[in-house]
């Protein structure tokens, strides 16, 4: 245990003695990750908006009295609704994951 404690102390001392260049490189890398995550969040939000619009359109079609619910057309519409609903759930999970990563990254800064 003493050896591992000494190793931890050494690492801490090494981290405290970083040169300006090391700090610059680390900050540059953090900013790169930050941009990557924020771009991913923006892309997810755009996709989520499109999927929500598609679901709204399909929902209006399903509410329309002109659609006969017995024929193949309504089944096709239901399948699209399910497909877009699943895609929306996946994008929402991805968006949530990216936000968690963003919060973790901001804690490091």
C-alpha positions as CSV (number, residue, x, y, z in Angstrom):
1,X,0.0,0.0,0.0
2,X,2.8,2.4,0.7
3,X,4.3,1.9,-2.7
4,X,1.0,2.6,-4.4
5,X,0.5,5.6,-2.3
6,X,4.0,6.8,-3.2
7,X,3.1,6.2,-6.9
8,X,-0.1,8.2,-6.5
9,X,1.8,11.1,-4.9
10,X,4.4,11.0,-7.7
11,X,1.6,11.2,-10.3
12,X,0.1,14.1,-8.5
13,X,3.4,15.9,-8.3
14,X,4.0,15.3,-12.0
15,X,0.6,16.6,-12.9
16,X,1.2,19.8,-10.9
17,X,4.5,20.4,-12.7
18,X,3.1,20.4,-16.2
19,X,4.7,22.8,-18.6
20,X,2.8,25.5,-20.4
21,X,3.0,23.5,-23.5
22,X,1.4,20.4,-21.9
23,X,-1.4,22.6,-20.5
24,X,-2.0,24.1,-23.9
25,X,-2.1,20.7,-25.6
26,X,-4.5,19.4,-23.0
27,X,-6.8,22.4,-23.3
28,X,-6.7,22.1,-27.1
29,X,-7.7,18.5,-26.8
30,X,-10.6,19.3,-24.4
31,X,-11.8,22.0,-26.8
32,X,-11.7,19.6,-29.7
33,X,-13.9,17.1,-27.7
34,X,-16.2,19.9,-26.7
35,X,-16.8,21.0,-30.3
36,X,-17.3,17.3,-31.4
37,X,-19.9,16.8,-28.7
38,X,-21.7,20.1,-29.3
39,X,-21.8,19.4,-33.0
40,X,-23.3,15.9,-32.2
41,X,-25.9,17.5,-30.0
42,X,-26.9,20.0,-32.7
43,X,-27.2,17.2,-35.3
44,X,-29.3,15.1,-32.9
45,X,-31.6,18.1,-32.2
46,X,-32.1,18.7,-35.9
47,X,-32.9,15.0,-36.5
48,X,-35.2,14.9,-33.5
49,X,-37.1,17.9,-34.9
50,X,-37.5,16.3,-38.3
51,X,-38.7,13.0,-36.8
52,X,-41.2,14.8,-34.6
53,X,-42.6,16.7,-37.6
54,X,-42.9,13.4,-39.6
55,X,-44.7,11.8,-36.6
56,X,-47.1,14.8,-36.4
57,X,-47.9,14.5,-40.1
58,X,-48.5,10.8,-39.9
59,X,-50.7,11.3,-36.8
60,X,-52.8,13.8,-38.7
61,X,-53.1,11.2,-41.6
62,X,-54.3,8.6,-39.1
63,X,-56.9,11.0,-37.7
64,X,-58.2,11.8,-41.1
65,X,-61.6,10.2,-41.8
66,X,-60.6,9.7,-45.5
67,X,-58.3,6.8,-44.5
68,X,-60.0,3.4,-44.4
69,X,-58.4,1.5,-41.5
70,X,-59.0,-1.9,-43.0
71,X,-56.9,-1.4,-46.2
72,X,-53.1,-1.7,-46.7
73,X,-52.6,2.0,-46.7
74,X,-53.4,2.4,-43.0
75,X,-51.1,-0.5,-42.2
76,X,-48.3,1.2,-44.1
77,X,-48.9,4.4,-42.3
78,X,-48.8,2.6,-38.9
79,X,-45.5,0.9,-39.8
80,X,-44.0,4.3,-40.7
81,X,-45.3,5.7,-37.4
82,X,-43.7,2.9,-35.5
83,X,-40.4,3.2,-37.5
84,X,-40.1,7.0,-36.9
85,X,-41.1,6.5,-33.2
86,X,-38.2,4.1,-32.7
87,X,-35.8,6.3,-34.5
88,X,-36.9,9.2,-32.3
89,X,-36.4,7.2,-29.2
90,X,-32.9,6.2,-30.3
91,X,-32.0,9.8,-31.1
92,X,-33.3,11.0,-27.8
93,X,-31.1,8.5,-26.0
94,X,-28.1,9.6,-28.1
95,X,-28.9,13.3,-27.3
96,X,-29.1,12.4,-23.6
97,X,-25.8,10.5,-23.7
98,X,-24.1,13.4,-25.5
99,X,-25.4,15.9,-22.9
100,X,-24.0,13.7,-20.1
101,X,-20.6,13.6,-21.8
102,X,-20.7,17.4,-22.2
103,X,-21.4,17.9,-18.5
104,X,-18.5,15.6,-17.6
105,X,-16.2,17.4,-20.0
106,X,-17.2,20.8,-18.5
107,X,-16.4,19.6,-15.1
108,X,-12.8,18.9,-16.3
109,X,-12.4,22.4,-17.6
